[in-house]
């Protein structure tokens, strides 16, 4: 197994290591070995990304965005099931990923309809390729307070300005409230704006 350590260590930020030529059996063994450490494993075609435990910045941003999306769906009476970061992947597809947050809309399904990814460091494995192989209809990336939305159309992800799953949601408004420092105020103020719209 060959490894490449990328210099991505910043104060209070996430870092990762990429390992190449990793078999599925080695992935499963590392999963057992690293259990309880907080490390997250992402796998695609024999490449394994091991990410350090997530930073406070990552966790705060993830939770704020998730709470905003959930309060929107509750106010709009959109039935949803939060799936969290349950591991997704298939041996036959040579994929594995733990999304930051994920949801089924309407009914529970084996795979999520919507995945939220919080990006605090760039590089590593192409997450969209993993989600494409799994058939995830929509993936949102949040980075530095900006949202990028990708919809799966005819087998490829297209960057779009509007969510296909939540077409009435103002993504710029959502991003604005996701950048607020105080999570409690962000959710309350966003809720009020949605109720009044």
N, CA and C of each residue as an Amber inpcrd file, in Angstrom:
protein
   591
   0.8510000  -1.1730000   0.0000000   0.0000000   0.0000000   0.0000000
   0.8940000   1.2320000   0.0000000   0.7090000   2.1130000  -0.9860000
   1.4820000   3.3400000  -1.0740000   0.6760000   4.4690000  -0.4650000
   1.3600000   5.3940000   0.2020000   0.6150000   6.4880000   0.7970000
   1.1930000   7.8200000   0.3760000   0.3310000   8.8010000   0.3400000
   0.7120000  10.1770000   0.0600000   0.0780000  11.0240000   1.1380000
   0.8940000  11.7250000   1.8910000   0.3690000  12.5850000   2.9360000
   0.3260000  13.9950000   2.3930000  -0.8450000  14.5720000   2.3390000
  -1.0010000  15.9290000   1.8490000  -0.8800000  16.8980000   3.0030000
  -0.1540000  17.9670000   2.8000000   0.0550000  18.9580000   3.8550000
  -1.1810000  19.8360000   3.9630000  -2.1480000  19.3730000   4.7020000
  -3.4140000  20.0890000   4.8540000  -3.7030000  20.3320000   6.3310000
  -2.6740000  20.4800000   7.1300000  -2.8740000  20.6560000   8.5560000
  -2.8940000  22.1390000   8.8900000  -4.0300000  22.6260000   9.3100000
  -4.1970000  24.0090000   9.7000000  -4.7720000  24.0170000  11.1090000
  -4.5240000  25.0610000  11.8790000  -5.1040000  25.1060000  13.2220000
  -6.6200000  24.9710000  13.1620000  -7.1590000  24.0990000  13.9940000
  -8.6040000  23.8980000  14.1280000  -9.2640000  23.5210000  12.8090000
  -8.5360000  22.8850000  11.8970000  -9.1330000  22.4440000  10.6530000
  -8.8890000  20.9560000  10.4680000  -9.5480000  20.4240000   9.4850000
  -9.4860000  19.0100000   9.2010000  -8.3050000  18.7100000   8.2790000
  -7.6600000  17.5690000   8.4640000  -6.6040000  17.1380000   7.5610000
  -6.9070000  15.7150000   7.1090000  -6.2380000  15.2870000   6.0440000
  -6.5040000  13.9520000   5.5410000  -5.2520000  13.3300000   4.9360000
  -5.3350000  12.0270000   4.7700000  -4.2860000  11.2320000   4.1460000
  -4.9460000  10.4170000   3.0510000  -4.2690000  10.2870000   1.9170000
  -4.7450000   9.4260000   0.8390000  -3.8650000   8.1880000   0.7630000
  -4.4860000   7.0160000   0.6830000  -3.7760000   5.7580000   0.4860000
  -4.2420000   5.1510000  -0.8290000  -3.3120000   4.6230000  -1.6040000
  -3.6240000   4.0680000  -2.9240000  -3.5260000   2.5490000  -2.9040000
  -4.1970000   1.9060000  -3.8610000  -4.1840000   0.4470000  -4.0200000
  -4.6730000  -0.2670000  -2.7660000  -5.7380000   0.2580000  -2.1910000
  -6.3290000  -0.3370000  -0.9930000  -7.4520000  -1.2740000  -1.4270000
  -7.4010000  -2.5150000  -0.9880000  -8.4660000  -3.4710000  -1.3200000
  -9.6690000  -3.2390000  -0.4070000 -10.8050000  -3.8000000  -0.7940000
 -12.0090000  -3.6890000   0.0370000 -11.7710000  -4.3550000   1.4000000
 -11.0360000  -5.4720000   1.4170000 -10.7390000  -6.1590000   2.6690000
  -9.8730000  -5.2640000   3.5750000  -8.8980000  -4.5710000   2.9970000
  -8.0670000  -3.6620000   3.7830000  -8.9030000  -2.4970000   4.3160000
  -9.8270000  -2.0090000   3.5000000 -10.7340000  -0.9460000   3.9440000
 -11.5270000  -1.4050000   5.1600000 -12.0890000  -2.5960000   5.0790000
 -12.8780000  -3.1120000   6.1990000 -12.0250000  -3.2750000   7.4610000
 -10.7760000  -3.7140000   7.2960000  -9.8890000  -3.8770000   8.4530000
  -9.5500000  -2.5200000   9.0590000  -9.2560000  -1.5210000   8.2170000
  -8.9680000  -0.1770000   8.7240000 -10.1810000   0.4200000   9.4200000
 -11.3590000   0.1160000   8.9060000 -12.5920000   0.6030000   9.5280000
 -12.6930000   0.0940000  10.9640000 -12.3640000  -1.1700000  11.1620000
 -12.3900000  -1.7580000  12.5100000 -11.2840000  -1.1450000  13.3710000
 -10.1010000  -1.0260000  12.8100000  -8.9480000  -0.4990000  13.5520000
  -9.1740000   0.9440000  14.0050000  -9.7940000   1.7530000  13.1450000
  -9.9760000   3.1730000  13.4380000 -11.2980000   3.4880000  14.1400000
 -12.0950000   2.4650000  14.4030000 -13.3790000   2.6810000  15.0800000
 -13.1610000   3.4070000  16.4040000 -13.9840000   4.4130000  16.6470000
 -13.9030000   5.1520000  17.8920000 -12.8950000   6.2890000  17.8930000
 -12.1360000   6.4550000  16.8130000 -11.1300000   7.5280000  16.7650000
 -11.7030000   8.8350000  16.2300000 -12.8720000   8.7600000  15.5720000
 -13.4440000   9.9470000  14.9430000 -12.9800000  10.1350000  13.5110000
 -12.0590000   9.2860000  13.0470000 -11.5970000   9.3670000  11.6600000
 -12.7230000   8.9380000  10.7270000 -12.7970000   9.5910000   9.5570000
 -13.8160000   9.2490000   8.5570000 -13.1420000   8.6860000   7.3260000
 -13.7120000   7.6010000   6.7970000 -13.1290000   6.9160000   5.6570000
 -13.9830000   7.1430000   4.4150000 -13.3210000   7.5160000   3.3200000
 -13.9670000   7.6490000   2.0160000 -13.1730000   6.7950000   1.0420000
 -13.8880000   6.0240000   0.2030000 -13.2250000   5.0530000  -0.6580000
 -13.7870000   5.1340000  -2.0620000 -12.8850000   5.1280000  -3.0490000
 -13.2960000   5.1220000  -4.4550000 -12.2180000   4.4450000  -5.2850000
 -12.5730000   3.3300000  -5.8910000 -11.6930000   2.6450000  -6.8420000
 -10.2870000   2.3790000  -6.3000000 -10.1980000   1.9020000  -5.0680000
  -8.9020000   1.5510000  -4.5080000  -8.1600000   2.6850000  -3.8390000
  -8.7270000   3.8880000  -3.8600000  -8.1190000   5.0290000  -3.1730000
  -8.9030000   5.2610000  -1.8840000  -8.1940000   5.3490000  -0.7840000
  -8.8210000   5.5540000   0.5160000  -8.3840000   6.9000000   1.0750000
  -9.3650000   7.7000000   1.4620000  -9.1030000   8.9650000   2.1390000
  -9.4530000   8.7640000   3.6050000  -8.4890000   9.0240000   4.4760000
  -8.7340000   8.9740000   5.9190000  -8.6920000  10.4120000   6.4040000
  -9.8290000  10.8930000   6.8820000  -9.9220000  12.2710000   7.3510000
  -9.8750000  12.2910000   8.8690000  -9.1150000  13.2480000   9.3850000
  -8.9870000  13.3880000  10.8330000 -10.3430000  13.7360000  11.4410000
 -10.4730000  13.6030000  12.7560000 -11.7320000  14.0210000  13.3830000
 -12.0800000  15.4430000  12.9630000 -13.3630000  15.6700000  12.7720000
 -13.8250000  16.9290000  12.2080000 -13.6460000  18.0900000  13.1760000
 -13.3190000  19.2410000  12.6010000 -13.0620000  20.4400000  13.3970000
 -14.3620000  21.0200000  13.9410000 -14.2320000  21.8750000  14.9380000
 -15.3990000  22.5750000  15.4910000 -16.0890000  23.3940000  14.4020000
 -15.2940000  24.0340000  13.5450000 -15.8580000  24.8420000  12.4570000
 -16.7440000  23.9900000  11.5560000 -16.2500000  22.8130000  11.2040000
 -17.0020000  21.9020000  10.3460000 -18.3010000  21.4810000  11.0150000
 -18.2040000  21.0570000  12.2590000 -19.3850000  20.5670000  12.9670000
 -20.4220000  21.6680000  13.1850000 -19.9730000  22.8650000  13.5310000
 -20.9050000  23.9850000  13.7160000 -21.6270000  24.3160000  12.4130000
 -20.8710000  24.4020000  11.3250000 -21.4660000  24.7220000  10.0180000
 -22.4420000  23.6400000   9.5820000 -22.0560000  22.3860000   9.7860000
 -22.9170000  21.2660000   9.4050000 -24.2380000  21.3070000  10.1510000
 -24.1540000  21.4960000  11.4560000 -25.3690000  21.4650000  12.2630000
 -26.2680000  22.6550000  11.9630000 -25.6710000  23.8280000  11.7680000
 -26.4840000  25.0060000  11.4430000 -27.2170000  24.8090000  10.1270000
 -26.5090000  24.3720000   9.0930000 -27.1500000  24.1590000   7.7920000
 -28.2440000  23.1040000   7.8990000 -27.9660000  22.0110000   8.5920000
 -28.9640000  20.9500000   8.7440000 -30.2090000  21.4620000   9.4540000
 -30.0190000  22.2320000  10.5190000 -31.1730000  22.7600000  11.2580000
 -31.9950000  23.7100000  10.3920000 -31.3270000  24.5090000   9.5720000
 -32.0500000  25.4320000   8.6830000 -32.8640000  24.6620000   7.6450000
 -32.2530000  23.6530000   7.0360000 -32.9640000  22.8390000   6.0400000
 -34.1500000  22.1290000   6.6960000 -33.9390000  21.5910000   7.8690000
 -35.0100000  20.8590000   8.5530000 -36.1520000  21.7730000   8.9740000
 -35.8430000  22.9610000   9.4760000 -36.9190000  23.8660000   9.8760000
 -37.7060000  24.3260000   8.6430000 -37.0140000  24.5250000   7.5250000
 -37.7110000  24.8820000   6.2870000 -38.7020000  23.7830000   5.8980000
 -38.2280000  22.5300000   5.9050000 -39.1110000  21.4300000   5.4950000
 -40.2770000  21.2660000   6.4720000 -40.0430000  21.4830000   7.7450000
 -41.1420000  21.3810000   8.7200000 -42.1790000  22.4850000   8.4890000
 -41.7090000  23.7090000   8.3050000 -42.6390000  24.8230000   8.0930000
 -43.4350000  24.6270000   6.8130000 -42.7940000  24.1050000   5.7760000
 -43.4670000  23.8880000   4.4860000 -44.2090000  22.5510000   4.4300000
 -44.2240000  21.8380000   5.5560000 -44.9260000  20.5520000   5.6580000
 -44.4340000  19.5370000   4.6150000 -43.1210000  19.5000000   4.4480000
 -42.4930000  18.5290000   3.5540000 -42.0290000  17.3610000   4.4110000
 -42.6100000  16.2040000   4.1650000 -42.2490000  15.0240000   4.9570000
 -40.8060000  14.6320000   4.6240000 -39.9890000  14.4440000   5.6770000
 -38.5980000  14.0530000   5.4660000 -38.1460000  13.1380000   6.5860000
 -37.0880000  12.4100000   6.2940000 -36.4630000  11.5220000   7.2670000
 -34.9730000  11.8210000   7.2710000 -34.4720000  12.3240000   8.3900000
 -33.0470000  12.6250000   8.5240000 -32.2820000  11.3160000   8.6620000
 -31.2500000  11.1650000   7.8540000 -30.4370000   9.9470000   7.8690000
 -29.0600000  10.1880000   8.4690000 -28.7230000  11.4530000   8.7170000
 -27.4310000  11.7780000   9.3080000 -26.2720000  11.3940000   8.4210000
 -25.2410000  10.8230000   9.0360000 -24.0270000  10.4850000   8.2900000
 -23.8580000   8.9740000   8.1420000 -24.9710000   8.2720000   8.0090000
 -24.9070000   6.8210000   7.8370000 -24.0310000   6.4700000   6.6430000
 -23.1870000   5.4530000   6.8090000 -22.2480000   5.0590000   5.7630000
 -22.9880000   4.5690000   4.5240000 -22.5830000   5.1010000   3.3750000
 -23.1280000   4.7100000   2.0870000 -22.0260000   4.0600000   1.2720000
 -22.3810000   3.1170000   0.4550000 -21.3770000   2.5380000  -0.4300000
 -21.6640000   1.0870000  -0.7280000 -21.0120000   0.6300000  -1.7850000
 -21.2010000  -0.7450000  -2.2100000 -19.8630000  -1.3150000  -2.6440000
 -19.6210000  -2.5080000  -2.2190000 -18.3830000  -3.1890000  -2.6300000
 -18.3010000  -3.2760000  -4.1480000 -19.4240000  -3.6340000  -4.7870000
 -19.3930000  -3.8080000  -6.2420000 -19.1650000  -2.4900000  -6.9860000
 -19.5510000  -1.3670000  -6.3840000 -19.3000000  -0.0510000  -6.9890000
 -17.9550000   0.5300000  -6.5720000 -17.2680000  -0.1610000  -5.6560000
 -15.9760000   0.2950000  -5.1250000 -16.0930000   1.6970000  -4.5300000
 -17.1550000   1.8940000  -3.7390000 -17.4060000   3.2010000  -3.1340000
 -17.7720000   3.0640000  -1.6630000 -17.4410000   4.1060000  -0.9210000
 -17.8610000   4.2130000   0.4760000 -17.7350000   5.6730000   0.8750000
 -18.7510000   6.1920000   1.5490000 -18.7250000   7.5860000   1.9900000
 -19.6940000   7.7630000   3.1370000 -19.3100000   8.6080000   4.0920000
 -20.2010000   9.0400000   5.1620000 -20.5300000  10.5050000   4.9010000
 -21.7260000  10.7980000   4.4020000 -22.0640000  12.2090000   4.1620000
 -22.1310000  12.9750000   5.4750000 -22.0220000  14.2850000   5.3950000
 -22.1490000  15.0840000   6.6120000 -23.5760000  15.0230000   7.1400000
 -24.5440000  15.1800000   6.2580000 -25.9650000  15.0240000   6.5970000
 -26.6650000  14.4850000   5.3640000 -27.7480000  13.7590000   5.5700000
 -28.5060000  13.2450000   4.4230000 -29.9660000  13.0660000   4.8080000
 -30.8150000  13.1030000   3.7760000 -32.2670000  13.0700000   3.9960000
 -32.9680000  12.2630000   2.9150000 -34.0430000  11.6040000   3.3260000
 -35.0410000  11.0950000   2.3910000 -36.2220000  12.0400000   2.4460000
 -36.7910000  12.3370000   1.3000000 -37.9940000  13.1620000   1.2350000
 -39.1680000  12.2770000   0.8440000 -40.2940000  12.4770000   1.4980000
 -41.4970000  11.7040000   1.1960000 -41.5760000  10.4200000   1.9910000
 -40.7210000   9.4700000   1.6370000 -40.7060000   8.1720000   2.3220000
 -39.2580000   7.7560000   2.5760000 -39.0800000   6.8020000   3.4970000
 -37.7470000   6.2420000   3.7320000 -37.3480000   5.3970000   2.5320000
 -36.0740000   5.5010000   2.1610000 -35.5350000   4.7450000   1.0330000
 -34.1560000   4.2190000   1.4030000 -33.6450000   3.2640000   0.6350000
 -32.3270000   2.7090000   0.9580000 -31.1900000   3.7270000   0.8360000
 -31.3290000   4.6810000  -0.0700000 -30.3130000   5.7200000  -0.2140000
 -30.9740000   7.0820000  -0.0390000 -30.2220000   8.0920000   0.3840000
 -30.8220000   9.4150000   0.5730000 -31.1680000  10.0920000  -0.7460000
 -32.1200000  11.0110000  -0.6830000 -32.4530000  11.8650000  -1.8230000
 -31.5390000  13.0830000  -1.8560000 -31.1650000  13.5460000  -0.6810000
 -30.3940000  14.7730000  -0.5520000 -29.2290000  14.5470000   0.4020000
 -28.0430000  14.9750000  -0.0310000 -26.8410000  14.8980000   0.7940000
 -26.2960000  16.3020000   0.9710000 -25.9060000  16.6370000   2.2010000
 -25.2350000  17.9040000   2.5020000 -23.7860000  17.6080000   2.8350000
 -22.8830000  18.3430000   2.1960000 -21.4520000  18.2050000   2.4480000
 -20.8850000  19.5580000   2.8430000 -20.1780000  19.5970000   3.9500000
 -19.5170000  20.8120000   4.4170000 -18.0410000  20.6750000   4.0750000
 -17.5140000  21.6250000   3.3010000 -16.1320000  21.5610000   2.8550000
 -15.2980000  22.5950000   3.6010000 -14.3320000  22.1130000   4.3790000
 -13.4150000  23.0260000   5.0580000 -11.9920000  22.8410000   4.5560000
 -11.7550000  21.8140000   3.7640000 -10.4610000  21.6070000   3.1180000
 -10.7280000  21.0210000   1.7390000  -9.9350000  21.4190000   0.7620000
 -10.1750000  20.9540000  -0.6060000  -9.2250000  19.8190000  -0.9490000
  -9.5250000  19.1740000  -2.0560000  -8.7080000  18.0530000  -2.4970000
  -9.3230000  16.7400000  -2.0660000  -8.5500000  15.6760000  -2.2150000
  -9.0290000  14.3630000  -1.8150000  -9.8560000  13.7000000  -2.9000000
 -10.6420000  12.7480000  -2.4960000 -11.4450000  11.9430000  -3.4150000
 -12.6330000  12.7440000  -3.9410000 -12.9980000  12.4850000  -5.1870000
 -14.1450000  13.1240000  -5.8290000 -15.4430000  12.5540000  -5.2420000
 -16.0370000  13.3060000  -4.3230000 -17.2570000  12.8380000  -3.6470000
 -18.4270000  12.7060000  -4.6140000 -18.5040000  13.6130000  -5.6030000
 -19.6180000  13.5350000  -6.5590000 -19.5910000  12.2270000  -7.3500000
 -18.4230000  11.7100000  -7.6500000 -18.3360000  10.4320000  -8.3690000
 -18.9280000   9.3090000  -7.5230000 -18.6420000   9.3430000  -6.2220000
 -19.2220000   8.3240000  -5.3320000 -20.7400000   8.4450000  -5.3230000
 -21.2390000   9.6520000  -5.1370000 -22.6850000   9.8530000  -5.0660000
 -23.3650000   9.5400000  -6.3930000 -22.6870000   9.7910000  -7.5070000
 -23.2460000   9.4580000  -8.8210000 -23.4240000   7.9490000  -8.9410000
 -22.4290000   7.1960000  -8.5470000 -22.5230000   5.7270000  -8.6270000
 -23.6300000   5.1860000  -7.7290000 -23.8710000   5.8750000  -6.6250000
 -24.9270000   5.4400000  -5.7090000 -26.3030000   5.9410000  -6.1300000
 -26.3520000   6.8710000  -7.0850000 -27.6310000   7.3800000  -7.5780000
 -28.2900000   8.3930000  -6.6650000 -27.5020000   9.1830000  -5.9350000
 -28.0600000  10.2160000  -5.0520000 -28.5820000  11.3570000  -5.9180000
 -29.8790000  11.6770000  -5.8590000 -30.4450000  12.6890000  -6.7570000
 -29.8660000  14.0990000  -6.6020000 -29.5040000  14.4810000  -5.3700000
 -29.0660000  15.8700000  -5.1760000 -28.0100000  15.9520000  -4.0820000
 -26.9550000  16.7310000  -4.3540000 -25.8610000  16.9330000  -3.4100000
 -25.6120000  18.4280000  -3.2800000 -25.5680000  18.9120000  -2.0360000
 -25.2750000  20.3160000  -1.7740000 -23.9260000  20.3990000  -1.0820000
 -23.0560000  21.2770000  -1.5950000 -21.7700000  21.5540000  -0.9630000
 -21.8260000  22.9490000  -0.3630000 -21.4660000  23.0470000   0.9050000
 -21.3720000  24.3350000   1.6110000 -19.9060000  24.5840000   1.8680000
 -19.3990000  25.7220000   1.3840000 -18.0050000  26.0820000   1.6240000
 -17.9110000  27.5780000   1.8340000 -17.3510000  27.9690000   2.9630000
 -17.1740000  29.3900000   3.3010000 -18.4820000  30.1670000   3.1920000
 -19.5770000  29.5470000   3.5910000 -20.8640000  30.2270000   3.6000000
 -21.5680000  30.2880000   2.2600000 -21.0410000  29.6070000   1.2560000
 -21.6700000  29.5840000  -0.0670000 -22.1470000  28.1720000  -0.3700000
 -23.2990000  28.0780000  -1.0340000 -23.8730000  26.7820000  -1.4020000
 -23.7080000  26.5200000  -2.8870000 -23.3080000  25.3090000  -3.2160000
 -23.2890000  24.8360000  -4.5970000 -24.1810000  23.6050000  -4.6420000
 -25.1540000  23.6160000  -5.5410000 -26.1340000  22.5390000  -5.6170000
 -25.9320000  21.7680000  -6.9140000 -25.8810000  20.4370000  -6.7920000
 -25.6900000  19.5640000  -7.9400000 -26.8510000  18.5780000  -8.0130000
 -27.5040000  18.5340000  -9.1830000 -28.6120000  17.6110000  -9.4240000
 -28.1710000  16.5470000 -10.4230000 -28.5430000  15.3080000 -10.1560000
 -28.2160000  14.2000000 -11.0440000 -29.2160000  14.1920000 -12.1910000
 -28.7210000  14.4760000 -13.3860000 -29.5710000  14.5270000 -14.5850000
 -28.9330000  13.6810000 -15.6680000 -29.6650000  12.7110000 -16.1720000
 -29.1920000  11.7780000 -17.2060000 -27.8150000  11.2030000 -16.8680000
 -27.6560000  10.7760000 -15.6170000 -26.4520000  10.0870000 -15.1980000
 -25.2610000  10.9480000 -14.8510000 -25.3930000  12.2600000 -14.9110000
 -24.2910000  13.1710000 -14.5720000 -24.8030000  14.2800000 -13.6690000
 -23.9330000  14.7930000 -12.8140000 -24.3200000  15.9150000 -11.9650000
 -24.1700000  17.2220000 -12.7270000 -25.2000000  18.0550000 -12.6060000
 -25.1860000  19.3950000 -13.1820000 -25.2960000  20.3950000 -12.0420000
 -24.4410000  21.4140000 -12.0680000 -24.5470000  22.4820000 -11.0800000
 -25.7430000  23.3390000 -11.4590000 -26.6270000  23.5870000 -10.4780000
 -27.8750000  24.3050000 -10.7430000 -28.0380000  25.4690000  -9.7700000
 -28.9280000  26.3760000 -10.1270000 -29.2040000  27.5340000  -9.2790000
 -30.3520000  27.2850000  -8.3060000 -31.1130000  26.2160000  -8.5580000
 -32.2990000  25.9260000  -7.7580000 -32.3610000  24.4310000  -7.4940000
 -32.7340000  24.0720000  -6.2890000 -32.8910000  22.6730000  -5.9310000
 -34.0900000  22.0760000  -6.6610000 -33.9180000  20.8850000  -7.2150000
 -35.0480000  20.1820000  -7.8300000 -35.9500000  19.5890000  -6.7430000
 -35.3710000  19.2040000  -5.6110000 -36.1360000  18.6050000  -4.5280000
 -36.9020000  19.6440000  -3.7170000 -36.3030000  20.8230000  -3.5380000
 -36.9170000  21.9050000  -2.7600000 -36.9210000  23.1680000  -3.6230000
 -37.7030000  23.1740000  -4.7040000 -37.6160000  24.2560000  -5.7020000
 -38.0060000  25.6390000  -5.1900000 -38.8010000  25.7020000  -4.1340000
 -39.2200000  27.0140000  -3.6160000 -38.2620000  27.5750000  -2.5630000
 -37.2590000  26.8150000  -2.1930000 -36.2910000  27.2680000  -1.1970000
 -35.3160000  28.2590000  -1.8310000 -35.2200000  29.4390000  -1.2610000
 -34.2780000  30.4660000  -1.7020000 -32.8920000  30.0880000  -1.1600000
 -32.0300000  29.5790000  -2.0280000 -30.7220000  29.0900000  -1.5940000
 -29.8140000  30.2080000  -1.1000000 -29.9420000  31.3830000  -1.6710000
 -29.1340000  32.5160000  -1.1980000 -29.5520000  32.9170000   0.2150000
 -30.8420000  32.8860000   0.4720000 -31.3370000  33.1830000   1.8210000
 -30.8420000  32.1290000   2.8130000 -30.9080000  30.8780000   2.4090000
 -30.4210000  29.7900000   3.2520000 -28.9350000  29.9810000   3.5600000
 -28.1460000  30.2960000   2.5440000 -26.7130000  30.5060000   2.7310000
 -26.4480000  31.6830000   3.6650000 -27.2490000  32.7300000   3.5160000
 -27.0850000  33.9130000   4.3780000 -27.2340000  33.5410000   5.8470000
 -28.2790000  32.8010000   6.1730000 -28.5050000  32.4190000   7.5720000
 -27.5180000  31.3590000   8.0470000 -26.9900000  30.5670000   7.1150000
 -25.9850000  29.5660000   7.5110000 -24.6730000  30.2240000   7.9330000
 -24.4530000  31.4690000   7.5050000 -23.2210000  32.1880000   7.8540000
 -23.3140000  32.9210000   9.1900000 -24.4900000  32.9920000   9.7590000
 -24.6340000  33.6860000  11.0420000 -23.8380000  32.9810000  12.1280000
 -23.2200000  33.7620000  12.9910000 -22.3780000  33.2050000  14.0510000
 -23.2100000  32.4770000  15.0940000 -24.3450000  33.0460000  15.4710000
 -25.1720000  32.4410000  16.5100000 -26.2010000  31.5100000  15.8770000
 -26.0430000  30.2300000  16.1210000 -26.9080000  29.2080000  15.5360000
 -28.3700000  29.3810000  15.9440000 -28.6060000  29.6490000  17.2130000
 -29.9740000  29.7990000  17.7210000 -30.6770000  30.9520000  17.0030000
 -30.0120000  32.1040000  16.9230000 -30.5990000  33.2640000  16.2440000
 -30.8000000  32.9860000  14.7630000 -29.8550000  32.3010000  14.1480000
 -29.9610000  31.9950000  12.7130000 -31.2240000  31.1920000  12.4240000
 -31.4430000  30.1420000  13.1950000 -32.6090000  29.2770000  12.9620000
 -33.9070000  30.0310000  13.2570000 -33.9410000  30.7750000  14.3560000
 -35.1510000  31.5330000  14.6890000 -35.4790000  32.5890000  13.6410000
 -34.4870000  33.3510000  13.2130000 -34.7340000  34.4060000  12.2270000
 -35.1200000  33.8180000  10.8650000 -34.4470000  32.7400000  10.4620000
 -34.7880000  32.0790000   9.2010000 -36.2170000  31.5380000   9.2580000
 -36.5840000  30.9400000  10.3760000 -37.9490000  30.4180000  10.5530000
 -38.9730000  31.5260000  10.3800000 -38.7040000  32.6830000  10.9730000
 -39.6390000  33.8080000  10.8840000 -39.7940000  34.2790000   9.4460000
 -38.6800000  34.3430000   8.7230000 -38.7320000  34.7670000   7.3230000
 -39.5520000  33.7660000   6.4870000 -39.3550000  32.4970000   6.7190000
 -40.0950000  31.4540000   5.9650000 -41.5760000  31.5100000   6.3250000
 -41.9070000  31.6930000   7.5850000 -43.3030000  31.7740000   8.0030000
 -44.0180000  32.9700000   7.3750000 -43.2740000  34.0580000   7.1800000
 -43.8660000  35.2700000   6.6360000 -43.9140000  35.2850000   5.1120000
 -43.2540000  34.3240000   4.4820000 -43.2200000  34.3340000   3.0040000
 -44.4070000  33.5880000   2.3990000
